[in-house]
Amino acid sequence: MYRGRDVFGYRQIPRSGVRYGIMLEWYLASRWAGLDWFGNFNDLDGEDMAFIVAAYRTNMQIEAVVNYFASKRKR
């Protein structure tokens, strides 16, 4: 939640237009969680991997929302 709204509910946040494959997202999520891609991340079960990827996505969205509003204040 940010300013009383779900961080995924903000539609005015400009999208970057960047696209990448799911494997890159998993890799970035593993690094974000402090895990080694070739070791401990791949050893996790599917639910644990999914949780880390979901937390990573949520963190990225929170950062986008906060940065968007911070940049509007600076204008």
N, C-alpha and C positions, 0 to 999 in steps of 0.2 A: 504494500500500500504506500502511496505517496500522495500527500494532500487529500487523504480520504478516498482515493481511487485505486483500484487494482492497477499495477504498473503496466499490465498488458492491455488495459482499457484506454490508454492514451493514443488517440489516432492522429494527433497533429505532430507527433514526433516524426521528423523526416526520415525516411528510409535511405540507407546508403546506396542501395541497388547492387551491392556486392553479393555475389552468389558463390557458394563453394560446396563441395561434396560432404556427405555425412561423415566420412572417415576423418576428414580434417576437423570437423566439429568434435568428434569423439577424442581425437588427439589433443585439441586445444582444451577440452574439458578435463582430460586426464592431467595435463600440465597445470591447469588452473587449480586442480585439487592437490597438486604436489606429488602426483604419482608418476611412475616411470611407465611409458607406453608399452615397452617390450617386456616389462616385468609385472609389477603388481596390478596395473589396470586390467590387462588382459586376463589375469588370474581371477578377477572378480566374477561373481555370477551376474546374470542379466539384470536382475533387480537393482543390484548395487551400481552397476554401470549406468542404468537408466536414471537412478537417483542423482548421480554425479552430473550427468548431462543436463537433466532438468534444473539442477541447482545452478549450473553454469549458464544456461539460457536465461534463467531468472536474474542472475547477477548482471549479465550483459544488458538486459532490459532495464534494470534499476539504474545502472550507470548511464544508459542513454537518456532516460527520463530526467534524472538529476542534472546531467550535463546540458540538456536542452533548456531547462528552466534557468540554470546558472548563466548560460550564454544570453538568454533574453534579458536578464537583469543587467548585464554589462553593456547593453546597447544604449 
